[in-house]
Amino acid sequence: VHMHKMHGFFIPDIEYLKDPKGLLTYLGLKVKRDFLCLYCNERCHPFSSLEAVRKHMEAKSHCKVRYGDGGDDEEVELEEFYDYSSSYMDEDGKQLVAVNDGANSVELGSGGVELVIRSRSNSGVSTKTLGSREFLRYYRQKPRPAPANDYAISLALASSYKSMGLSTVQSKERTIRMKVLKEISRG
């Protein structure tokens, strides 16, 4: 809450984040141990001290993670903390789900440019899709959250706004209802 209020810091694609503690630890080490700006990353030289990094990040408004700004190298280093598999869709717009067919299989998909590998293990069937390097820039694009997740995301965002003391439409309506009920009970 402090980092968001005071510095405008937020975690990108939080609905797909699978290891928040690991991500924050990684970002903390990058600043505290390596003296690197989170936004400039390795484009500029490492700073001489933690205080120098902090001053730079505040002065340049770099209290943010470079993610989704078109730089593929920065996104690669954060990929291990995210899982976008819940957003994968087929040609019909349906979400892809691993099917327990009882056997491992390998097949070509999407006109021969992707290789789909299904393997069976004790935990279930896992599906991996390997694509051509030719389409790497498309694979790295950030998918939009599924509509089913929109409601959960909205609730999470509203609760975080409430915890920061910001009012929402629902909290304003609740306040008005409470005032009306008090007036009715008095009269």
N, C-alpha and C positions, 0 to 999 in steps of 0.2 A: 504494500500500500504506500509506504514511504517513497519508494523508487518511482512509482507512478505519479504521485502527487507532486513531489518536489522536482523530479527530473524528466518526467514524461516517458519513463521506460516501460515497455510492455513486451510480453513474449509473443512472437508471431505464431500463427496457426496453432493456438493452444488446444483446439479441439482434436488435433492429431498428435499432440505431445504424449509420448509414452514414458518418458523418464525425466520429469521436471527437476528432481533433485540432482540428477547427473548433469543436466544442462546448466543449471545455476552454478554447480561446482566447477564445471568446465569454464564458464564465462568468468567466474571469480578468479580462478587460477590464471586465466589469460591476462587479467588486469593486475592482480596482486603479485604474481610470480614473474610473468614475462614482460610486464610493463607495456602492454599493447592496448591501443584504443580498440574498442569493440567494433566501431564503424570503419575506421581507416584500415584496421587489421594489419596486414603485413605490407601494405602499400607504402607506409612511411616507416622510418626507423623506430626501434623500441626506445622508449623514453628512459631517462636515467633514474627515475624514482616513481614510487606510487603517487606521490603528491603531484608530480609533473603530469602523469597520465590523467589524474582527476581534474586538474585545472584545464588541460586541453579538452577533455570530453565535455566539461561544463561550458567552456568558452565557445566551442564550435557546435554546441548542441548535438554532440555525438553520444548521448546517453541512450543509445539504441543499438540493436543488432542489425548488421547489414544482411538482410534476408529478403529475397524477392525483388532485389533491385537490378536484376539482370546479371549479376556476377555469379558464375557457376562455381568458382572455387570456394567462395564463402558458404554456399549452400551445402557443398559436399561435406564440409567439416561438421555441420550440424545434422546431417541426415540420420546418424545413428540414434538420435534422440526422438525422432518422429516416426510414425507409422501411418502411411496414407492408404493402406490396403482397404480400409472401410469405404473409400471413395471410388474404387475402381468400378467402372461400368462397362457393359458390353455394347455392341452396336445398337441394340434395341433400347438402350437407356436403363437396363435392369442391372442391379448390383450383382457382381460376380461372387458366387459362394462356392467354396470347395465341396465337391460331391464325393461321397464315400463309395467309390465303385469297386473297392477291394483290390485294386491292382495299380502298380505304378505305370504311368504312361507319358509319352512324349509326342507332341503333335505340333504342326505348323499352324499359325494363326495370322489373321489380318493380312491376307494376300502374300504370305510367305516371308514377311519381314520380321515376324516375331516367332519365338519358340516357346511353347507352353509346356511346362514340366509339372506333372502331378506326382507326388510321392506320398506313400502311406507310412505312418509311424504310429506309435502307441497313443500319441495325443490327437491323432486324426489325420486328415488328408491335407497336405499343404500344396498350394499352387504357386508356382513362380513363373513369371513371364520375362524372357530375355529378349531384348530388342536390339536393333541395329544401332551402331554409333551414329549413323546418318541422322537418326531421329532423336538424339540425346537432348537437344534443346526442348523438344516437346515433352519428353518424359520428366524433365525437371520442373516443368511448370506447376504452379500451385493449383491444385483442383479446388473448386468451390465446395463448401460443406454440403452434405446431403440434406434435403429438406427435413428429414426426420430429426436431424441434429439441431435444426434452427431453433426449435422451442427450448431445448435443453440449454443451448448456448445463450439464448435470450434470458432465461431464468438465472443462469450463472452470472451473466453480465449485470442484471438487475440487482442481484444480491451483493455483488461487489460494489456497485454504486451506492447501495444502502449502507454498506459497511464504511464507505468513505464519507458518508453524510450527505450525499447527493440525493435529491428527491426524484422519484419516478412518478409516472401517471397513476399507477396503482396506489402508491403511498399517499398521493394527494387525494384520490377518491376515498380512501379509507379514512383520512382525516376529516373530510367533509361529512361522511356517513356518521362518524362518531359525534360530530357537533350537532347534527340533526337529531340523533338519538337522545343526546343530552337535553336538547330543547323539548323534545316530545315528552321525556320523562319528567321534566320540571312542570310542564303545563298540564 
